[in-house]
Amino acid sequence: MIDLRSDTVTRPGAAMRVAIAEAEVGDDVMGEDPSVNRLEATAAEVVGHEAAVLTASGTQGNLLGMLAHCERGDEYVTGQEAHTFKYEGGGAAVLGSIQPQPVDFEPDGTLDLDRVAAVLKPPDDDHFARTRLLCLENTRSGKVLPLDYLARARDFTRGHGLGLHLDGARVFNAAVKLGVPVREITRHVDTVSFCLSKGLGAPVGSLLCGPAELVRRARRWRKVLGGGMRQAGVIAAAGQVALEQNVGRLALDHANAARLAEGLTEAGGFAIDADAVQTNMVFARVEPERLRPLIDFMRERGVALSERNPLRLVTHLDVSAEDIEHVIDSAREFFARNVH
């Protein structure tokens, strides 16, 4: 099956499986797992921060970041469609009593800083939650935040006494697209969470990176949330391979996404903004009555699609250039058979 539903569906390759099998382990809650310690040190160095903590998921990494930055009754500002607000079960509010203040995303994935300024609460008025944190997302639906925007966001948050957290689930895709080391992105933020289990191809895990004191607080919250893992080196070993071997190859995923957008546009039946395809995601809208038949037809041809409209088609290390041509040919066949 050529699975385009997400880049979370990848399976560990041979080198990663060997690393898992041979991982040196210890009790990570006691700080004694050498594979975890190595991965955390590597991650912190790569993103240019003091420390890192291994987490079970990106959702947990983001939650730990917010809990480390904020207290009960505080507020964070984020995007209306942001993962931290919409797709993480309301964790910050449910578990941290941290109030979200969403703002609409701009078409390029940024948050207008003037709009952010307009929703900040007066710090000395007890009627309001205290705004403590701004959360950005990079990439945002496959779009890359410009470096100059990140610099302005950093200056904005410092000027308003806010922390700046980056949901960088796919931040390495952003770095590869920009052609810069990832630290050129992450140096602008106080904390960053990034996933090992998306484009980097590990089976599980994320890392939260930031100043040593904030990471220490996050590590305590990880324990409180039941996220303290014991012999977690088997997870960390896979993450080490992901960071060392699977970053540069993200450019292949980006090229496959660009070719997919081009081919599906030529196939007809899809509304696609090819210029918006920057990394490994293609968004393709079809006529509503054709969505279910298309999904079923493509599955018969060995292609799994998300059940949403517009379709979100995500390329990853388990999708080859040949697979992309098969997807394009299958879509062309469907619309040739289903002409109005």
Backbone torsions as a table, in degrees:
resi	resn	phi	psi	omega
1	MET	NA	128.4	173.3
2	ILE	-88.0	104.5	-170.4
3	ASP	-99.6	108.1	-179.2
4	LEU	-103.8	11.4	-176.7
5	ARG	-68.6	-35.4	-178.5
6	SER	-166.8	164.0	171.6
7	ASP	-89.9	11.3	173.4
8	THR	-85.9	-4.3	-172.6
9	VAL	-92.9	1.4	-176.3
10	THR	-65.0	153.6	177.6
11	ARG	-113.4	144.3	-178.7
12	PRO	-62.9	137.2	178.7
13	GLY	-81.2	-175.7	-173.9
14	ALA	-61.3	-47.0	-178.7
15	ALA	-62.6	-37.9	180.0
16	MET	-68.4	-40.4	178.9
17	ARG	-64.9	-38.0	176.4
18	VAL	-63.2	-44.5	179.3
19	ALA	-61.0	-40.3	177.6
20	ILE	-62.2	-47.5	-176.8
21	ALA	-64.0	-33.0	-174.1
22	GLU	-100.7	7.0	-174.1
23	ALA	-61.2	133.8	171.6
24	GLU	-80.9	131.1	-172.6
25	VAL	-129.5	162.9	174.8
26	GLY	-159.3	-168.1	-178.7
27	ASP	-89.5	106.5	-175.3
28	ASP	-69.2	-31.8	178.2
29	VAL	-60.9	-30.8	175.7
30	MET	-88.2	2.3	-179.6
31	GLY	75.3	22.7	-171.3
32	GLU	-113.6	15.5	176.3
33	ASP	-93.7	110.4	-174.8
34	PRO	-65.2	-32.4	-180.0
35	SER	-70.2	-39.0	176.1
36	VAL	-66.3	-45.4	-179.5
37	ASN	-59.9	-40.9	179.1
38	ARG	-64.3	-44.9	-179.4
39	LEU	-63.4	-44.3	-179.8
40	GLU	-63.1	-39.8	178.0
41	ALA	-66.2	-40.8	178.3
42	THR	-62.6	-46.8	-178.3
43	ALA	-60.8	-46.0	-179.7
44	ALA	-60.9	-41.9	179.7
45	GLU	-65.7	-42.9	-176.8
46	VAL	-62.0	-41.6	-177.5
47	VAL	-92.0	-1.6	175.5
48	GLY	76.2	32.4	178.1
49	HIS	-118.3	169.8	-174.1
50	GLU	-73.3	-37.0	-170.4
51	ALA	-150.7	166.9	178.5
52	ALA	-148.8	155.2	175.2
53	VAL	-134.4	133.1	178.2
54	LEU	-75.4	132.5	179.3
55	THR	-125.2	162.3	-176.7
56	ALA	-70.4	-27.5	-173.9
57	SER	-158.6	167.8	174.1
58	GLY	-65.0	-36.9	177.2
59	THR	-60.0	-44.1	178.4
60	GLN	-66.5	-39.8	178.9
61	GLY	-61.1	-44.1	177.8
62	ASN	-64.2	-42.8	179.9
63	LEU	-62.3	-44.3	179.0
64	LEU	-62.5	-37.7	176.9
65	GLY	-61.2	-45.3	-179.5
66	MET	-67.6	-39.1	178.3
67	LEU	-66.4	-33.1	178.8
68	ALA	-71.7	-34.4	-178.0
69	HIS	-81.3	-33.2	-165.5
70	CYS	-119.4	159.8	173.1
71	GLU	-112.3	173.0	175.7
72	ARG	-58.3	135.6	179.5
73	GLY	87.0	-0.9	175.3
74	ASP	-85.8	176.6	-175.5
75	GLU	-137.0	145.1	170.7
76	TYR	-122.1	146.2	179.1
77	VAL	-104.2	134.4	-178.2
78	THR	-153.7	-179.5	-178.5
79	GLY	-79.3	150.1	-179.4
80	GLN	-59.6	-34.3	179.1
81	GLU	-106.5	14.9	-175.9
82	ALA	-67.8	148.9	177.4
83	HIS	-59.3	-41.0	-178.2
84	THR	-63.1	-25.9	-178.4
85	PHE	-97.4	-43.6	-168.0
86	LYS	-99.3	-28.3	-167.7
87	TYR	-120.5	18.5	-179.1
88	GLU	-123.8	29.5	171.3
89	GLY	66.3	15.9	-178.3
90	GLY	67.4	26.9	-172.1
91	GLY	-56.7	-41.7	-178.4
92	ALA	-62.2	-40.1	179.1
93	ALA	-74.5	-43.3	-175.3
94	VAL	-68.8	-45.2	-171.6
95	LEU	-101.5	-22.3	-177.3
96	GLY	-115.7	-3.5	-174.7
97	SER	53.0	38.7	178.6
98	ILE	-106.1	123.0	-173.9
99	GLN	-83.5	129.8	174.0
100	PRO	-84.7	143.4	172.4
101	GLN	-125.2	96.0	-177.6
102	PRO	-80.6	149.5	176.0
103	VAL	-132.6	142.8	-179.8
104	ASP	-62.5	138.3	172.7
105	PHE	-70.1	149.2	167.8
106	GLU	-80.5	161.6	-178.1
107	PRO	-56.2	-26.5	-178.2
108	ASP	-90.1	6.3	177.6
109	GLY	91.1	-1.4	177.9
110	THR	-87.1	166.9	167.8
111	LEU	-106.9	126.6	178.6
112	ASP	-63.0	119.0	-174.4
113	LEU	-69.2	-24.1	173.8
114	ASP	-68.8	-39.0	177.0
115	ARG	-68.2	-37.2	176.0
116	VAL	-62.0	-45.4	180.0
117	ALA	-58.5	-35.1	-176.9
118	ALA	-69.0	-22.5	-178.3
119	VAL	-101.4	-2.9	176.9
120	LEU	-64.7	140.3	-176.4
121	LYS	-90.9	146.3	176.7
122	PRO	-59.8	125.2	-173.2
123	PRO	-68.1	-19.2	-175.1
124	ASP	-109.7	17.3	179.9
125	ASP	-112.5	114.3	-174.8
126	ASP	-72.4	-2.9	175.0
127	HIS	-69.6	-21.6	-168.3
128	PHE	-115.1	154.1	165.2
129	ALA	-64.8	153.7	-178.7
130	ARG	-90.4	117.7	178.7
131	THR	-71.3	122.1	-175.0
132	ARG	-121.3	-19.9	-165.7
133	LEU	-149.1	141.1	169.9
134	LEU	-112.7	129.1	179.5
135	CYS	-112.0	122.4	175.3
136	LEU	-108.4	169.9	-177.9
137	GLU	-135.5	128.6	-176.6
138	ASN	-150.0	110.9	6.3
139	THR	-80.3	160.0	177.0
140	ARG	-114.6	108.0	-174.5
141	SER	50.6	41.0	178.0
142	GLY	84.2	-5.0	-179.0
143	LYS	-94.0	145.2	-173.4
144	VAL	-100.4	131.5	176.5
145	LEU	-73.6	131.3	178.8
146	PRO	-63.9	146.3	-179.4
147	LEU	-63.1	-37.3	-179.7
148	ASP	-68.1	-30.0	175.5
149	TYR	-66.9	-43.3	178.9
150	LEU	-60.8	-38.7	177.4
151	ALA	-64.1	-40.3	178.9
152	ARG	-68.3	-38.0	178.0
153	ALA	-64.7	-39.1	177.0
154	ARG	-61.9	-46.7	179.9
155	ASP	-65.6	-36.6	178.9
156	PHE	-62.2	-49.6	-176.8
157	THR	-66.4	-38.0	177.9
158	ARG	-65.4	-38.2	179.6
159	GLY	-67.4	-24.6	-179.0
160	HIS	-106.8	8.8	177.6
161	GLY	68.7	31.5	-178.6
162	LEU	-107.0	154.6	166.8
163	GLY	-83.2	160.8	179.2
164	LEU	-129.4	114.1	179.4
165	HIS	-111.1	138.2	177.8
166	LEU	-112.6	118.8	166.2
167	ASP	-77.6	93.0	-176.8
168	GLY	-102.9	43.7	-178.8
169	ALA	-47.2	-41.8	-179.7
170	ARG	-119.9	37.8	-176.4
171	VAL	-65.5	-26.2	177.9
172	PHE	-71.2	-30.5	171.5
173	ASN	-61.5	-41.6	179.1
174	ALA	-62.8	-43.4	-178.9
175	ALA	-64.3	-42.4	179.3
176	VAL	-64.8	-40.8	177.9
177	LYS	-61.7	-42.4	-179.1
178	LEU	-78.5	-16.0	-178.9
179	GLY	71.5	34.8	-179.0
180	VAL	-130.6	156.9	170.7
181	PRO	-59.4	145.9	-175.2
182	VAL	-60.3	-27.1	-179.2
183	ARG	-66.0	-19.4	175.1
184	GLU	-67.9	-21.5	173.4
185	ILE	-88.8	-51.6	-169.5
186	THR	-75.7	-14.3	178.7
187	ARG	-67.2	-16.3	-177.7
188	HIS	-85.4	-11.4	-172.9
189	VAL	-114.6	158.2	178.3
190	ASP	-78.5	-41.2	178.1
191	THR	-138.3	151.8	177.1
192	VAL	-142.8	136.6	172.6
193	SER	-111.7	130.4	176.0
194	PHE	-134.0	150.5	-174.8
195	CYS	-94.2	138.3	169.8
196	LEU	-89.2	-20.1	-169.1
197	SER	-99.1	12.9	174.7
198	LYS	-107.3	-113.5	-175.7
199	GLY	-61.9	-22.2	-177.8
200	LEU	-83.2	-11.0	165.2
201	GLY	84.7	6.8	176.4
202	ALA	-75.9	156.6	-177.6
203	PRO	-73.8	-23.9	-176.7
204	VAL	-163.1	152.7	168.6
205	GLY	114.9	149.5	173.8
206	SER	-142.6	170.3	177.9
207	LEU	-132.1	137.4	171.4
208	LEU	-106.0	125.9	-176.8
209	CYS	-122.8	148.5	179.1
210	GLY	172.2	-163.6	176.6
211	PRO	-61.3	149.6	-175.0
212	ALA	-56.5	-41.1	-177.0
213	GLU	-68.2	-42.1	178.1
214	LEU	-65.3	-39.8	179.0
215	VAL	-66.9	-35.3	176.0
216	ARG	-61.9	-42.5	177.4
217	ARG	-65.1	-40.6	178.9
218	ALA	-63.8	-38.2	179.8
219	ARG	-63.4	-39.1	176.6
220	ARG	-64.3	-43.2	178.8
221	TRP	-64.7	-33.1	176.0
222	ARG	-58.9	-42.7	177.8
223	LYS	-63.7	-44.6	-180.0
224	VAL	-58.8	-37.7	-178.1
225	LEU	-82.2	3.5	179.5
226	GLY	81.7	17.9	-176.8
227	GLY	-97.5	8.4	175.8
228	GLY	-73.7	115.7	-176.7
229	MET	-103.6	150.7	-176.6
230	ARG	-89.0	-101.1	-177.4
231	GLN	-79.3	68.1	-173.9
232	ALA	-83.3	4.6	179.2
233	GLY	-60.5	-25.7	178.2
234	VAL	-67.7	-28.0	174.0
235	ILE	-79.4	-45.1	-176.7
236	ALA	-63.8	-35.5	-179.6
237	ALA	-61.5	-39.8	176.2
238	ALA	-65.1	-40.7	178.4
239	GLY	-64.4	-35.0	177.8
240	GLN	-63.1	-44.7	176.5
241	VAL	-61.9	-41.2	-180.0
242	ALA	-58.5	-46.0	-178.6
243	LEU	-70.5	-34.8	-174.9
244	GLU	-84.2	-26.6	-171.6
245	GLN	-120.3	-19.5	-168.1
246	ASN	-112.8	8.7	179.3
247	VAL	-80.5	-53.7	-176.3
248	GLY	-60.1	-32.0	-176.8
249	ARG	-73.2	-7.1	177.5
250	LEU	-58.3	-26.3	177.6
251	ALA	-59.4	-31.4	177.1
252	LEU	-65.8	-40.4	177.4
253	ASP	-63.0	-39.7	179.5
254	HIS	-65.6	-41.8	178.4
255	ALA	-64.7	-40.0	178.4
256	ASN	-65.2	-37.2	178.0
257	ALA	-66.1	-41.0	178.5
258	ALA	-63.2	-42.6	178.3
259	ARG	-65.8	-38.5	178.5
260	LEU	-62.4	-44.6	178.6
261	ALA	-61.1	-43.0	179.4
262	GLU	-63.5	-47.6	-176.7
263	GLY	-67.3	-40.1	179.5
264	LEU	-69.1	-34.6	175.0
265	THR	-62.2	-42.9	178.2
266	GLU	-66.8	-31.2	-178.8
267	ALA	-67.8	-23.7	-179.0
268	GLY	82.2	158.6	177.7
269	GLY	91.3	-12.3	-179.9
270	PHE	-113.4	142.9	169.5
271	ALA	-104.2	111.1	-174.6
272	ILE	-132.6	133.7	170.9
273	ASP	-94.5	91.8	-175.2
274	ALA	-62.0	-30.3	-179.4
275	ASP	-68.3	-19.2	-179.6
276	ALA	-84.6	-6.4	-179.6
277	VAL	-83.8	100.9	-176.2
278	GLN	-105.0	-33.1	-176.8
279	THR	-127.3	-114.2	-171.4
280	ASN	-112.8	23.2	-179.5
281	MET	-126.8	136.4	174.5
282	VAL	-122.8	130.3	175.9
283	PHE	-109.3	122.4	-173.4
284	ALA	-130.8	116.8	179.3
285	ARG	-93.6	139.0	175.5
286	VAL	-124.6	163.9	175.9
287	GLU	-61.2	133.7	-171.9
288	PRO	-52.0	-38.8	-177.3
289	GLU	-70.2	-14.7	-179.8
290	ARG	-96.5	-9.0	-173.9
291	LEU	-61.1	-53.7	-177.1
292	ARG	-64.4	-46.4	177.1
293	PRO	-60.0	-37.9	179.1
294	LEU	-64.4	-46.4	-179.6
295	ILE	-59.7	-44.2	-179.2
296	ASP	-66.5	-41.9	179.6
297	PHE	-63.0	-45.1	-178.2
298	MET	-66.5	-36.0	177.3
299	ARG	-63.9	-38.4	175.7
300	GLU	-61.9	-26.6	178.0
301	ARG	-92.5	8.8	176.3
302	GLY	84.1	27.1	-178.6
303	VAL	-125.9	123.7	178.5
304	ALA	-98.8	126.3	179.9
305	LEU	-118.9	151.5	175.2
306	SER	-69.0	149.8	-178.7
307	GLU	-95.7	70.2	178.5
308	ARG	-148.6	161.9	178.5
309	ASN	-139.1	111.5	12.8
310	PRO	-72.7	149.1	173.3
311	LEU	-62.8	138.5	171.4
312	ARG	-105.7	112.7	-178.3
313	LEU	-106.3	119.6	-172.4
314	VAL	-118.3	123.2	177.2
315	THR	-90.8	154.2	-175.9
316	HIS	-162.5	-175.7	-170.7
317	LEU	-70.0	-14.5	176.4
318	ASP	-94.0	8.5	178.0
319	VAL	-118.7	119.3	-177.5
320	SER	-95.4	170.4	175.5
321	ALA	-61.3	-36.8	177.4
322	GLU	-64.9	-38.1	176.7
323	ASP	-60.6	-41.7	-179.4
324	ILE	-60.1	-42.3	179.2
325	GLU	-64.9	-36.2	176.4
326	HIS	-64.3	-41.3	178.3
327	VAL	-62.3	-44.9	-179.6
328	ILE	-63.1	-45.6	179.9
329	ASP	-62.9	-39.3	180.0
330	SER	-67.1	-41.6	177.7
331	ALA	-64.3	-40.8	178.1
332	ARG	-61.2	-40.9	178.8
333	GLU	-64.5	-41.6	180.0
334	PHE	-60.4	-48.7	-176.0
335	PHE	-73.5	-25.9	174.1
336	ALA	-66.3	-32.3	-179.7
337	ARG	-83.3	-15.9	-173.2
338	ASN	-123.1	46.5	176.7
339	VAL	-73.4	141.2	177.9
340	HIS	-55.9	NA	NA
